[in-house]
Amino acid sequence: MTYSAKFRVWRGDAEGGDLQDFTVEVNEGEVVLDIIHRLQATQASDLAVRWNCKAGKCGSCSAEVNGRPRLLCMTRMSTFTEAETITVTPMRAFPVIRDLVTDVSFNYQKAREVPAFAPPADLAPGEYRMQQIDVQRSQEFRKCIECFLCQDTCHVVRDHEENKQSFAGPRFLMRIAELDMHPLDTLDRKDQAQDEFGLGMCNITKCCTEVCPEHIKITDNALIPMKERVADRKYDPLVWLGNKILRRP
């Protein structure tokens, strides 16, 4: 079944832009990225959009559809009614390069700031041993495709540009939590998560979990447990007393 859909697509660059209206043919089984490609082929050959695999695994085609952060290649046209006008805009939390393409270098900067996995110095690579339950705890986080939709929807940076310097965002707080859970990691990441990466600024609204295309429970399985471990260290009276006793000469 074929029908004509109404699209509003943001066109512009770092200097500014606006929404432009298009009417485009839609075929059964198509996704929003198919329609964007058809727009490029028939009406807007200079429309910029970032994409790669078209299989929901590269994380390249992140944008906002009707205001919600989504992967264009995983957003089916059957989600919308034929009478609905579909608005496609770039990710709001990051600077626009052109049209639907944004500058996500903020995320790579934060990735470099997270200290790497640090096993014991006397442990050779072939000697790593972990219990299966420890593997399973962090395996979920390895599904991340770094689409940065969680970063885009997090209001701490989405609505407050000034927070980017001190807040890593859910994707990289999840990475810190994953490393902190690792039984062979020797770095103390709790104070670092709170003081350097802004864990305390997260107020667990779960918006990051809601937009994750890999269905990772970022809030429940990474951020909340990390917050609990930080709170235990800072505010648990027994932990406080134990630290005082251990510090005695």
GUTI-489339 format. One line per 10 residues: number of its first residue (from 0); their letters; for each residue x, y, z of N, C-alpha, C, O. Coordinates in steps of 0.02 Angstrom, whole numbers. Example, Ala and Ser with C-alpha at 12.3 -4.5 7.8 and 13.67 -1.06 7.14 Angstrom:
0> as> 660,-284,390,615,-225,390,660,-165,390,712,-166,423 ~ 642,-112,354,684,-53,357,645,2,394,670,57,402
END
This chain:
0> mtysakfrvw> 42,-60,0,0,0,0,44,62,0,91,68,39 ~ 28,108,-44,66,170,-50,21,229,-33,-38,231,-50 ~ 50,278,2,14,339,17,62,397,20,123,387,22 ~ 36,457,20,78,518,25,77,543,96,24,555,125 ~ 137,551,124,144,574,193,171,646,194,208,667,150 ~ 151,682,245,175,751,254,233,750,304,227,724,359 ~ 289,778,283,349,781,324,369,854,334,363,895,290 ~ 394,868,394,427,932,408,498,915,429,508,883,480 ~ 546,938,390,616,920,402,656,984,415,649,1033,379 ~ 697,982,466,738,1041,483,794,1048,433,833,1001,422
10> rgdaeggdlq> 800,1107,403,854,1122,356,892,1182,381,862,1233,400 ~ 957,1177,382,997,1233,404,1067,1211,424,1087,1155,411 ~ 1102,1257,457,1170,1241,481,1181,1276,547,1134,1295,581 ~ 1245,1284,566,1261,1314,631,1237,1386,636,1228,1412,692 ~ 1227,1418,580,1205,1488,580,1130,1495,590,1106,1549,607 ~ 1093,1440,581,1020,1443,590,985,1404,535,1016,1379,488 ~ 920,1399,541,881,1362,492,808,1360,512,787,1394,559 ~ 768,1320,476,698,1314,493,670,1248,466,705,1211,432 ~ 607,1235,482,574,1175,460,545,1186,390,513,1237,377 ~ 556,1138,346,528,1142,278,479,1085,267,490,1029,291
20> dftvevnege> 425,1100,232,372,1051,220,383,1012,156,403,1040,105 ~ 370,946,160,376,903,101,318,854,101,292,835,154 ~ 298,834,42,251,779,34,287,724,-3,313,736,-58 ~ 289,665,26,331,612,-3,294,545,-1,254,532,44 ~ 309,504,-50,276,439,-55,303,391,-3,363,389,10 ~ 259,352,26,277,302,76,251,234,54,193,228,34 ~ 294,183,57,274,115,40,269,73,103,300,89,154 ~ 232,20,99,222,-25,156,289,-53,181,331,-74,141 ~ 298,-53,247,358,-83,276,418,-36,282,471,-57,305 ~ 410,26,261,468,71,262,478,104,330,433,105,372
30> vvldiihrlq> 539,129,340,557,165,400,571,238,382,574,255,324 ~ 578,280,433,587,351,420,650,364,378,650,410,337 ~ 703,325,389,764,336,349,751,324,275,780,358,233 ~ 708,276,258,689,266,188,659,329,158,673,348,101 ~ 617,362,198,584,423,173,634,480,165,630,518,117 ~ 680,485,211,732,537,205,773,525,143,791,572,107 ~ 790,461,129,827,446,68,787,463,5,814,486,-44 ~ 721,451,8,679,467,-50,675,543,-60,673,567,-116 ~ 675,580,-5,678,653,-10,742,675,-44,742,720,-86 ~ 798,644,-24,862,660,-55,860,646,-130,887,684,-171
40> atqasdlavr> 829,590,-148,829,569,-218,781,609,-262,792,614,-323 ~ 729,637,-233,677,667,-274,666,742,-264,645,777,-311 ~ 680,768,-204,661,837,-190,716,879,-158,717,940,-167 ~ 760,848,-120,811,887,-83,877,851,-86,898,819,-37 ~ 910,856,-143,972,817,-154,1029,837,-107,1076,799,-97 ~ 1025,897,-78,1078,920,-34,1060,910,40,1095,937,84 ~ 1008,872,55,988,859,125,1042,816,158,1058,762,133 ~ 1069,840,214,1122,803,249,1092,760,304,1054,784,346 ~ 1111,696,304,1090,650,356,1147,599,366,1177,577,317 ~ 1159,582,427,1212,534,442,1182,464,450,1134,455,488
50> wnckagkcgs> 1209,415,415,1185,346,422,1240,298,398,1288,319,365 ~ 1232,235,414,1282,187,393,1251,118,380,1246,96,323 ~ 1231,83,434,1212,13,427,1139,2,409,1122,-48,377 ~ 1096,48,428,1023,42,419,996,-23,450,949,-53,425 ~ 1028,-43,505,1006,-104,539,1002,-95,614,995,-143,651 ~ 1006,-33,637,1000,-19,708,1060,-41,749,1054,-53,808 ~ 1120,-45,717,1179,-69,753,1238,-21,752,1285,-29,791 ~ 1236,29,708,1293,75,705,1281,138,745,1329,172,764 ~ 1218,155,758,1202,214,797,1212,280,761,1212,333,792 ~ 1220,278,694,1236,339,657,1177,385,644,1184,446,646
60> csaevngrpr> 1118,356,632,1062,396,607,1018,424,663,957,429,655 ~ 1049,442,718,1011,471,773,984,540,755,1020,582,727 ~ 921,551,771,889,616,760,828,618,805,820,575,849 ~ 785,667,795,723,671,835,663,670,788,659,709,741 ~ 618,624,802,557,617,762,498,637,806,484,605,857 ~ 463,689,786,410,718,826,433,734,897,397,725,946 ~ 495,758,901,522,780,965,553,726,1008,581,741,1061 ~ 549,663,987,576,608,1026,641,582,995,641,566,935 ~ 695,576,1033,757,549,1005,747,476,982,725,434,1020 ~ 765,464,919,756,397,890,811,383,839,844,429,815
70> llcmtrmstf> 819,319,823,858,299,764,810,302,704,757,271,705 ~ 829,338,653,785,344,594,774,276,561,720,263,534 ~ 824,233,564,818,168,530,776,118,570,758,66,543 ~ 759,134,632,720,88,673,651,117,689,614,88,729 ~ 635,172,658,569,204,670,524,189,610,531,220,557 ~ 479,143,618,437,121,563,382,172,548,355,204,593 ~ 368,180,484,315,227,464,247,204,489,201,244,496 ~ 239,140,501,176,114,527,162,138,598,106,131,623 ~ 213,169,630,203,199,696,155,258,692,121,274,741 ~ 151,290,634,113,351,626,52,340,582,50,293,542
80> teaetitvtp> 2,382,590,-57,378,547,-42,412,480,4,453,475 ~ -80,395,430,-70,425,363,-84,500,363,-56,536,322 ~ -126,523,408,-144,594,410,-95,635,451,-98,696,451 ~ -50,602,486,-5,637,532,52,670,495,80,643,448 ~ 70,730,518,130,764,493,189,744,536,187,753,597 ~ 241,718,505,298,691,542,355,743,539,376,763,485 ~ 378,763,597,431,813,602,497,779,619,501,741,667 ~ 548,792,578,614,763,588,664,820,599,671,864,556 ~ 697,819,656,745,872,674,810,841,700,810,782,719 ~ 865,878,701,928,851,727,924,845,803,880,874,835
90> mrafpvirdl> 970,807,832,974,800,904,985,869,936,1031,905,917 ~ 944,885,985,943,953,1012,1001,967,1059,1021,1025,1067 ~ 1029,916,1089,1081,927,1140,1149,943,1110,1195,962,1146 ~ 1156,935,1044,1222,944,1013,1219,996,957,1167,1006,927 ~ 1275,1029,944,1276,1081,892,1261,1053,823,1284,998,806 ~ 1223,1090,784,1207,1069,716,1266,1083,669,1296,1137,672 ~ 1282,1034,628,1331,1045,574,1292,1066,511,1304,1120,484 ~ 1246,1023,489,1202,1042,435,1142,995,434,1149,934,440 ~ 1083,1023,426,1021,985,421,1013,937,481,1007,960,538 ~ 1013,871,469,1002,823,523,1067,797,554,1065,753,597
100> vtdvsfnyqk> 1123,825,533,1188,803,558,1212,848,614,1216,909,605 ~ 1228,818,671,1252,857,729,1324,840,746,1350,787,727 ~ 1356,885,782,1425,875,804,1423,839,872,1407,870,923 ~ 1439,776,873,1435,736,935,1504,726,966,1514,680,1005 ~ 1552,769,950,1620,762,975,1623,767,1051,1670,742,1082 ~ 1574,800,1082,1569,803,1155,1574,734,1186,1607,723,1237 ~ 1540,686,1154,1538,618,1180,1606,583,1176,1625,546,1222 ~ 1643,595,1122,1709,565,1116,1758,596,1165,1803,563,1190 ~ 1749,660,1179,1790,693,1229,1779,661,1298,1826,647,1334 ~ 1715,650,1315,1699,619,1380,1724,548,1383,1747,525,1435
110> arevpafapp> 1721,512,1327,1746,443,1325,1821,441,1341,1843,396,1377 ~ 1858,489,1315,1930,490,1328,1946,507,1401,1999,488,1426 ~ 1900,542,1434,1913,561,1504,1902,504,1553,1928,507,1609 ~ 1865,453,1533,1852,397,1578,1913,352,1580,1933,325,1528 ~ 1944,343,1639,2003,299,1643,1987,228,1621,1933,202,1636 ~ 2033,198,1584,2022,132,1557,2023,78,1611,2043,91,1668 ~ 2000,20,1593,2002,-39,1637,2073,-48,1663,2121,-48,1625 ~ 2080,-57,1729,2145,-62,1760,2150,-126,1802,2134,-125,1862 ~ 2172,-181,1772,2179,-244,1810,2239,-241,1857,2280,-196,1850 ~ 2245,-287,1904,2304,-288,1948,2368,-292,1908,2372,-326,1856
120> adlapgeyrm> 2419,-257,1931,2482,-252,1894,2516,-320,1885,2551,-331,1836 ~ 2505,-365,1932,2539,-430,1930,2497,-484,1894,2514,-543,1896 ~ 2443,-463,1861,2398,-510,1828,2408,-506,1753,2395,-455,1722 ~ 2432,-561,1723,2442,-563,1651,2375,-570,1615,2328,-598,1644 ~ 2370,-547,1552,2306,-550,1516,2275,-620,1515,2214,-626,1521 ~ 2314,-671,1507,2287,-739,1503,2265,-767,1570,2238,-822,1573 ~ 2277,-730,1623,2260,-754,1690,2196,-724,1717,2178,-737,1775 ~ 2161,-684,1676,2098,-654,1700,2047,-709,1714,2036,-753,1673 ~ 2017,-706,1772,1965,-753,1790,1907,-716,1822,1917,-674,1866 ~ 1846,-730,1800,1786,-698,1827,1732,-750,1836,1728,-799,1799
130> qqidvqrsqe> 1690,-740,1886,1631,-782,1894,1579,-762,1841,1576,-704,1820 ~ 1539,-810,1820,1490,-796,1768,1440,-742,1790,1418,-703,1748 ~ 1423,-740,1853,1376,-689,1876,1404,-619,1868,1367,-571,1855 ~ 1471,-612,1875,1502,-547,1865,1503,-528,1791,1497,-469,1773 ~ 1511,-578,1749,1509,-566,1676,1439,-541,1657,1432,-493,1619 ~ 1389,-574,1683,1320,-557,1666,1300,-487,1690,1260,-454,1658 ~ 1327,-465,1746,1309,-399,1773,1325,-344,1723,1286,-298,1714 ~ 1383,-350,1691,1404,-295,1647,1393,-310,1573,1402,-265,1531 ~ 1372,-370,1556,1363,-388,1486,1310,-345,1452,1316,-327,1394 ~ 1258,-327,1490,1204,-286,1463,1231,-219,1437,1209,-196,1384
140> frkciecflc> 1278,-189,1473,1303,-124,1454,1345,-127,1390,1354,-76,1356 ~ 1371,-186,1375,1412,-194,1314,1370,-192,1251,1397,-190,1196 ~ 1304,-194,1258,1261,-190,1199,1257,-119,1171,1230,-109,1117 ~ 1282,-71,1207,1277,-1,1186,1307,9,1116,1364,-12,1104 ~ 1270,41,1071,1294,55,1004,1317,128,996,1333,150,941 ~ 1318,165,1051,1340,234,1053,1304,277,1000,1334,314,961 ~ 1238,270,1002,1196,314,961,1189,383,993,1171,432,960 ~ 1203,386,1058,1200,448,1098,1129,476,1105,1121,535,1120 ~ 1079,434,1095,1010,456,1108,1000,470,1182,964,516,1201 ~ 1031,429,1225,1025,440,1297,1056,506,1316,1030,542,1360
150> qdtchvvrdh> 1112,523,1284,1145,587,1297,1100,645,1274,1095,697,1307 ~ 1067,635,1217,1025,687,1189,964,701,1231,944,759,1239 ~ 934,648,1258,871,658,1295,882,678,1368,835,702,1401 ~ 943,670,1394,956,687,1464,951,763,1473,991,801,1445 ~ 903,784,1513,890,856,1519,946,894,1554,949,955,1550 ~ 991,858,1588,1047,892,1622,1091,928,1571,1117,982,1585 ~ 1099,898,1512,1138,932,1459,1093,959,1404,1110,1007,1370 ~ 1034,928,1394,988,951,1342,964,1022,1354,958,1062,1308 ~ 950,1037,1417,922,1103,1434,973,1150,1466,958,1208,1478 ~ 1034,1124,1479,1084,1165,1514,1153,1153,1483,1190,1110,1506
160> eenkqsfagp> 1168,1190,1432,1232,1182,1397,1291,1189,1444,1343,1158,1434 ~ 1283,1231,1495,1339,1244,1541,1358,1183,1582,1411,1181,1612 ~ 1314,1132,1584,1329,1072,1624,1376,1023,1589,1403,977,1621 ~ 1387,1033,1525,1426,984,1487,1497,976,1513,1527,922,1509 ~ 1525,1029,1540,1594,1025,1564,1600,979,1624,1652,945,1632 ~ 1549,976,1667,1554,938,1729,1509,876,1731,1507,842,1782 ~ 1474,861,1676,1428,804,1676,1442,760,1616,1440,783,1559 ~ 1457,696,1629,1476,650,1575,1416,625,1536,1423,606,1477 ~ 1358,624,1567,1299,598,1533,1289,524,1547,1336,490,1568 ~ 1229,498,1536,1213,429,1554,1256,376,1520,1272,325,1550
170> rflmriaeld> 1275,388,1456,1315,337,1422,1381,324,1458,1401,267,1465 ~ 1415,377,1482,1481,369,1511,1478,358,1586,1525,329,1615 ~ 1425,380,1619,1415,360,1688,1401,284,1691,1420,250,1738 ~ 1367,259,1640,1356,187,1634,1422,151,1626,1432,98,1655 ~ 1467,178,1587,1533,148,1577,1572,147,1642,1604,97,1658 ~ 1569,201,1680,1604,203,1745,1574,152,1792,1610,117,1828 ~ 1508,147,1793,1475,97,1835,1495,26,1816,1506,-16,1859 ~ 1499,14,1750,1519,-52,1726,1589,-71,1751,1600,-126,1775 ~ 1635,-23,1746,1703,-36,1769,1706,-44,1845,1744,-85,1871 ~ 1665,-5,1880,1664,-10,1953,1638,-78,1976,1657,-102,2030
180> mhpldtldrk> 1594,-109,1936,1568,-175,1951,1618,-231,1937,1612,-287,1963 ~ 1668,-216,1896,1714,-268,1873,1758,-291,1930,1791,-250,1961 ~ 1759,-356,1946,1797,-380,2004,1873,-373,1995,1909,-377,2045 ~ 1897,-364,1934,1969,-359,1923,1993,-286,1915,2053,-274,1908 ~ 1947,-239,1916,1967,-169,1908,1991,-142,1975,1958,-149,2026 ~ 2050,-111,1974,2081,-89,2037,2071,-15,2053,2088,7,2108 ~ 2045,24,2005,2036,95,2018,1976,108,2063,1925,72,2058 ~ 1981,158,2105,1924,179,2146,1885,231,2107,1907,288,2101 ~ 1828,211,2080,1792,254,2034,1733,291,2066,1701,332,2033 ~ 1719,278,2129,1659,307,2161,1666,382,2170,1622,420,2148
190> dqaqdefglg> 1720,404,2202,1729,476,2211,1736,511,2143,1712,567,2134 ~ 1769,478,2096,1778,506,2030,1712,516,1994,1701,568,1962 ~ 1667,467,2000,1601,472,1968,1563,532,1996,1530,568,1959 ~ 1568,543,2061,1532,597,2093,1564,665,2081,1531,713,2064 ~ 1630,668,2090,1664,733,2090,1685,757,2021,1686,817,2008 ~ 1702,710,1975,1728,730,1910,1678,721,1853,1680,757,1803 ~ 1632,673,1861,1587,658,1805,1514,675,1820,1470,660,1779 ~ 1500,704,1877,1434,733,1890,1378,683,1904,1321,696,1887 ~ 1394,626,1935,1343,576,1950,1286,606,1991,1228,587,1982 ~ 1302,651,2037,1251,681,2079,1201,724,2042,1147,739,2067
200> mcnitkccte> 1218,745,1981,1172,787,1942,1117,746,1909,1067,774,1888 ~ 1126,681,1906,1075,637,1878,1019,628,1929,1032,608,1985 ~ 957,644,1909,901,635,1956,854,579,1935,794,580,1949 ~ 883,529,1901,852,465,1885,780,471,1859,735,438,1885 ~ 770,512,1809,704,517,1777,692,459,1729,635,449,1706 ~ 743,421,1713,740,362,1669,726,379,1596,708,335,1557 ~ 733,442,1577,722,460,1507,775,428,1462,762,413,1404 ~ 835,417,1489,888,385,1450,869,313,1434,880,289,1379 ~ 842,278,1484,821,209,1474,765,205,1423,763,159,1382 ~ 719,253,1424,660,251,1380,679,256,1306,644,228,1264
210> vcpehikitd> 733,292,1290,750,301,1219,803,253,1194,820,254,1135 ~ 830,211,1238,885,166,1218,860,114,1168,815,75,1185 ~ 887,113,1107,863,64,1057,884,-8,1073,856,-55,1046 ~ 933,-16,1117,955,-83,1138,921,-105,1202,936,-159,1228 ~ 875,-64,1227,836,-81,1286,880,-95,1348,864,-138,1389 ~ 934,-59,1352,978,-64,1412,944,-27,1469,923,30,1460 ~ 940,-58,1526,911,-25,1585,965,18,1618,992,1,1671 ~ 980,74,1585,1035,117,1606,1025,141,1677,1071,139,1718 ~ 965,165,1693,951,194,1758,950,141,1813,985,147,1863 ~ 911,89,1803,901,39,1856,963,-3,1869,977,-20,1926
220> nalipmkerv> 999,-21,1815,1053,-70,1823,1123,-38,1826,1171,-72,1844 ~ 1129,25,1809,1194,58,1810,1196,119,1855,1235,123,1902 ~ 1153,169,1841,1158,232,1876,1135,229,1949,1168,255,1993 ~ 1078,196,1961,1054,191,2030,1101,150,2073,1118,172,2128 ~ 1125,90,2051,1174,54,2091,1237,94,2105,1265,90,2159 ~ 1260,133,2055,1319,174,2065,1306,228,2116,1348,242,2159 ~ 1247,259,2112,1229,310,2162,1227,279,2232,1248,310,2281 ~ 1201,218,2237,1197,185,2303,1266,172,2331,1277,181,2391 ~ 1313,151,2289,1381,138,2313,1415,202,2335,1452,203,2385 ~ 1403,257,2298,1431,321,2318,1400,345,2383,1436,370,2427
230> adrkydplvw> 1334,338,2390,1300,359,2451,1323,319,2512,1331,347,2566 ~ 1334,254,2502,1360,212,2557,1426,239,2582,1438,243,2643 ~ 1469,257,2535,1535,281,2555,1531,348,2591,1565,359,2641 ~ 1488,392,2567,1487,460,2594,1444,467,2656,1458,508,2700 ~ 1389,426,2660,1340,440,2712,1323,382,2758,1290,392,2809 ~ 1345,322,2743,1331,265,2787,1373,272,2850,1434,274,2845 ~ 1342,275,2910,1381,287,2971,1430,231,2987,1483,243,3015 ~ 1413,169,2969,1459,114,2982,1520,118,2937,1577,105,2958 ~ 1509,137,2874,1566,146,2828,1609,203,2853,1671,199,2853 ~ 1577,258,2874,1614,315,2899,1657,295,2959,1716,314,2963
240> lgnkilrrp> 1628,258,3006,1665,237,3065,1722,191,3047,1777,197,3073 ~ 1709,144,3000,1761,98,2978,1820,135,2947,1878,118,2959 ~ 1805,186,2907,1858,225,2876,1899,263,2928,1960,269,2922 ~ 1865,288,2980,1900,324,3034,1947,277,3070,2004,295,3084 ~ 1924,216,3085,1965,168,3121,2026,147,3078,2081,141,3104 ~ 2014,135,3014,2069,113,2971,2121,167,2960,2179,152,2946 ~ 2101,230,2968,2148,285,2958,2193,298,3018,2242,334,3014 ~ 2176,267,3075,2216,279,3136,2287,252,3127,2296,198,3099 ~ 2337,289,3151,2407,266,3144,2419,204,3187,2474,178,3187
END
